[in-house]
């Protein structure tokens, strides 16, 4: 009889309702989880830490595992109580509302739009099992004649239907019924949709009307051949950095076992033991809800390929010890940025299968106006193709810091088109983004537009196949402040290589600052009605002002900027501290410490944070810095925290900050609760099914991308379906439908690039 751990069964039976849009992505709404953390498509406000009970390993039978039986009402919505809260809505050019009406769901259509899913009512919170025979039925009528489409579909990727049909509806109530067999793999998080947009044969200017739906039932009529849902893989018990270690590195492995007492380092070339040691005393880690011991083999320095084996037979993945162990990874994390370039055809010799044609180079219209601008260029932000100033500025800032803090980051031979031009490749890659950002500045006011995207997220297509009109979102203070900061810093860094470009950047930074001076009371950015793409909202901009003032003072030595800094320092609590797209204070604080003054009050802010991180890391089974709260983009939070520790080292020259910084890199590369190397294409166990449109189209993940990682807030329906009940550090699933765990972004790669450059 097949058996598996009860925690999986608990996860699979959990009901869930989420607000993910069909055919699109959810984007960040707050930065607190990404910097202290940040999707891309992605973040909610930081939740209060919760106590985590130890996960039970009680085994259950195959029948319990199956989870479906004959006659089970998988969906049963009658609306008799006039509650329609389980039904959610999505628009793509249409306009409608829903409400209860005499025990039915009433859908009031104001505009049918131009596509079938222009208006969509959907429901999540059920599962479909391969081999099970289902019957789907509902009642429907309408006060006009039109077409309605129902779909039981995959909730991600290409959003294809498992079963669907178009129904012609009118005033008479119809009972619609269809029987089907689930032919594809079991899906723990599908979606039921009613598409009420435009269909061929309908009047595109159809008058407002109402559609009434009731008695929605999905019933399992024959579960005898139903297949179980694939469980979350059991992590390897001995977790290591799967790439490996430099000879001089701190080297630790985490062993998830109560029974192991000692370990050996085995040379995989000859299967011989080359080092042995005792494991630490047993400890308990609440973030992973497990007992563990540590294996420390830091003193072993011989180059080679090895694995860790414990006295009770547990083994790690293979890893290397050599001083160039991170070189290929470092190159690929940077080439990921090149492959995300927008507006140009990328080179197949560099990008391989991920090369794409010219994309998104038509003029874009400023929202609410008739002003058309050329804003081509820059990087695709994430798994979608939007371009965002605030997240782009964070990415550029990380690359700039890497160049300043590491000789390795000055390499000019990483394989981008500009390699060999006697300019560090990181500066060349950053310049591609900066030149786009310059186009995003309003030439009259100096303010900077927040983003350029289509009105809604694209379907699962390659870049050049997203052809909807481009729209430019309004100017925001946060975009303008971030812009001013990175342009001022660019003026310093590029002066050695291109004085004209450096001067252009400084002039743009000054103009942005002038805008900020005149708009200090502006409210934070919010999406205008009609734009559904990533919002990146931030209503607090004092940290952006501070960062911009610091960089402009460093670039100019002018009193106007120093005066603002001095005023800001009178109340340091107003400088929100982080390295994210919203809380950016540590960028200004660090550069102030390094290039302006050794003010102890400012320095103390950085050191206090670094010391707090050191403490958290010392208490974590995996040397992670997040405690029990794993937010959206937790891997970026881990990498950002590693950056803060390296910054503290540079400010204080205290080497004790480097060991915990290195553990953040180890975590990302495999020494974590789920045992994944979180960078695609590296290690023995890494993500294969990323939420990244080019990777989804090609059905393989682009190498060198850092995925979001564990997300204990369970912010998409797939994560809710398979991770409910899991400990925070275990809340990761390698599935393209789980955008809150498995999306990628340029600004998650950038702090990893910094860590690799400074630690490699």
FENTANOR-V630186 format. One record per residue. RES is the residue in one small letter. OMEGA is omega in whole degrees, -180 to 180 (999 if undefined). Layout:
res = <RES:RES>
omega = <OMEGA:OMEGA>
//
This chain:
res = <x:x:x:x:x:x:x:x:x:x:x:x:x:x:x:x:x:x:x:x:x:x:x:x:x:x:x:x:x:x:x:x:x:x:x:x:x:x:x:x:x:x:x:x:x:x:x:x:x:x:x:x:x:x:x:x:x:x:x:x:x:x:x:x:x:x:x:x:x:x:x:x:x:x:x:x:x:x:x:x:x:x:x:x:x:x:x:x:x:x:x:x:x:x:x:x:x:x:x:x:x:x:x:x:x:x:x:x:x:x:x:x:x:x:x:x:x:x:x:x:x:x:x:x:x:x:x:x:x:x:x:x:x:x:x:x:x:x:x:x:x:x:x:x:x:x:x:x:x:x:x:x:x:x:x:x:x:x:x:x:x:x:x:x:x:x:x:x:x:x:x:x:x:x:x:x:x:x:x:x:x:x:x:x:x:x:x:x:x:x:x:x:x:x:x:x:x:x:x:x:x:x:x:x:x:x:x:x:x:x:x:x:x:x:x:x:x:x:x:x:x:x:x:x:x:x:x:x:x:x:x:x:x:x:x:x:x:x:x:x:x:x:x:x:x:x:x:x:x:x:x:x:x:x:x:x:x:x:x:x:x:x:x:x:x:x:x:x:x:x:x:x:x:x:x:x:x:x:x:x:x:x:x:x:x:x:x:x:x:x:x:x:x:x:x:x:x:x:x:x:x:x:x:x:x:x:x:x:x:x:x:x:x:x:x:x:x:x:x:x:x:x:x:x:x:x:x:x:x:x:x:x:x:x:x:x:x:x:x:x:x:x:x:x:x:x:x:x:x:x:x:x:x:x:x:x:x:x:x:x:x:x:x:x:x:x:x:x:x:x:x:x:x:x:x:x:x:x:x:x:x:x:x:x:x:x:x:x:x:x:x:x:x:x:x:x:x:x:x:x:x:x:x:x:x:x:x:x:x:x:x:x:x:x:x:x:x:x:x:x:x:x:x:x:x:x:x:x:x:x:x:x:x:x:x:x:x:x:x:x:x:x:x:x:x:x:x:x:x:x:x:x:x:x:x:x:x:x:x:x:x:x:x:x:x:x:x:x:x:x:x:x:x:x:x:x:x:x:x:x:x:x:x:x:x:x:x:x:x:x:x:x:x:x:x:x:x:x:x:x:x:x:x:x:x:x:x:x:x:x:x:x:x:x:x:x:x:x:x:x:x:x:x:x:x:x:x:x:x:x:x:x:x:x:x:x:x:x:x:x:x:x:x:x:x:x:x:x:x:x:x:x:x:x:x:x:x:x:x:x:x:x:x:x:x:x:x:x:x:x:x:x:x:x:x:x:x:x:x:x:x:x:x:x:x:x:x:x:x:x:x:x:x:x:x:x:x:x:x:x:x:x:x:x:x:x:x:x:x:x:x:x:x:x:x:x:x:x:x:x:x:x:x:x:x:x:x:x:x:x:x:x:x:x:x:x:x:x:x:x:x:x:x:x:x:x:x:x:x:x:x:x:x:x:x:x:x:x:x:x:x:x:x:x:x:x:x:x:x:x:x:x:x:x:x:x:x:x:x:x:x:x:x:x:x:x:x:x:x:x:x:x:x:x:x:x:x:x:x:x:x:x:x:x:x:x:x:x:x:x:x:x:x:x:x:x:x:x:x:x:x:x:x:x:x:x:x:x:x:x:x:x:x:x:x:x:x:x:x:x:x:x:x:x:x:x:x:x:x:x:x:x:x:x:x:x:x:x:x:x>
omega = <178:178:173:-174:-175:179:178:180:179:-179:-174:-178:-178:175:-178:171:-177:-177:176:178:176:176:-178:-172:174:-175:-174:177:179:-175:-172:-179:-176:-176:-178:999:67:999:150:-164:-140:-121:172:180:-174:-179:174:178:178:177:-177:177:179:-177:178:176:177:-177:-180:-174:-180:-179:177:-180:-174:172:178:-178:-180:177:-179:177:-175:171:-179:-177:-179:-179:180:180:-180:176:179:-173:178:180:-176:-171:176:176:176:-179:177:178:-180:174:175:177:175:178:177:176:176:171:180:179:-178:-177:177:180:-175:179:-176:-180:-176:-177:175:173:-177:168:-177:-178:175:173:179:-179:174:-176:177:177:180:175:-177:168:179:-179:176:174:-177:169:-173:178:172:177:-177:177:174:178:170:-177:163:-165:171:-175:-179:179:180:177:-178:-176:168:177:-178:173:172:-176:173:-175:178:-172:-178:178:177:171:-178:-179:179:177:179:174:176:-174:-175:179:177:-176:-179:-175:176:180:169:-179:163:178:-175:177:-177:175:179:-178:178:175:-179:179:-177:-179:177:-177:-178:175:-178:-178:-177:173:179:-175:169:-173:174:-176:176:-178:-174:-179:-179:180:-179:172:-178:-179:173:-179:175:-178:172:-174:-178:-174:178:166:-171:172:177:-168:165:-178:-175:-176:162:-175:177:172:176:-177:-180:-178:174:-170:-178:-179:-178:-179:174:170:-176:174:-175:178:-178:179:180:177:-179:180:178:180:177:174:177:171:-179:178:178:-180:-176:-179:177:-179:-177:172:-177:171:-180:172:-180:179:-177:-175:177:-169:-176:179:179:178:-169:167:176:176:180:-178:176:169:177:-176:173:166:178:176:180:164:174:-173:178:-170:-177:-171:-179:178:180:-180:-177:178:177:178:174:178:178:-178:177:180:-179:172:180:171:179:-172:-180:178:179:-172:179:-179:-177:172:179:179:177:-177:169:-179:174:179:179:-177:176:-174:178:180:172:-178:179:-176:169:177:179:177:-179:-180:162:-171:-167:177:173:-174:176:176:-168:-176:-173:179:176:179:177:-180:180:-179:179:178:178:-179:178:180:-179:-171:-175:174:-180:-177:178:-179:-179:-174:-174:173:172:-177:-178:-179:179:-178:179:172:177:-178:177:177:175:-179:177:-179:178:178:-178:-180:173:-179:177:177:-178:179:175:-173:-179:-174:-174:177:-174:178:-171:-174:169:180:161:-177:179:178:-178:170:-179:-177:173:-170:-175:178:169:-171:175:180:177:178:179:180:-176:176:174:176:-176:176:-179:179:178:178:-179:-178:-175:177:177:178:177:180:178:-172:-176:-178:179:-171:-176:-175:180:179:178:179:178:179:-179:178:179:179:178:180:178:179:177:176:-179:180:-177:-174:-175:-179:-179:176:180:-177:169:177:170:178:-179:175:-175:-175:-172:-173:-173:-178:179:-176:180:-172:-177:177:176:177:-178:-180:-180:-179:179:-177:178:177:178:-177:-171:-174:-178:-173:-176:-180:178:178:178:179:-178:178:180:-177:176:176:-175:-180:-179:178:-180:-170:178:176:-177:177:-180:178:-170:-171:-177:174:178:-179:-178:-179:173:-179:-174:-167:-178:-171:176:178:-173:179:177:-180:-177:179:180:-177:177:179:-179:179:176:178:179:-180:180:-179:-179:-177:-174:-178:-174:-178:179:-170:-170:-177:-178:-177:179:-174:170:-177:-177:179:173:177:177:-179:176:180:173:177:-179:179:177:176:180:176:-178:-179:-173:-172:177:-174:-178:179:-174:180:177:175:179:-180:176:176:177:179:-178:-173:170:179:-179:-170:-178:174:178:156:-170:177:-175:175:-177:-179:179:-175:-177:-176:179:-169:-174:174:-174:-167:178:179:179:179:-177:180:170:-174:173:180:174:-180:174:179:-176:177:-175:-180:-176:177:175:-168:166:-171:179:177:178:-175:-171:-175:179:-179:-179:175:-173:-177:179:-173:177:175:-180:-179:-177:177:-178:-178:-179:174:-162:171:179:174:177:-176:163:176:-170:176:173:176:178:-179:-180:-179:-174:-177:-174:999>
//
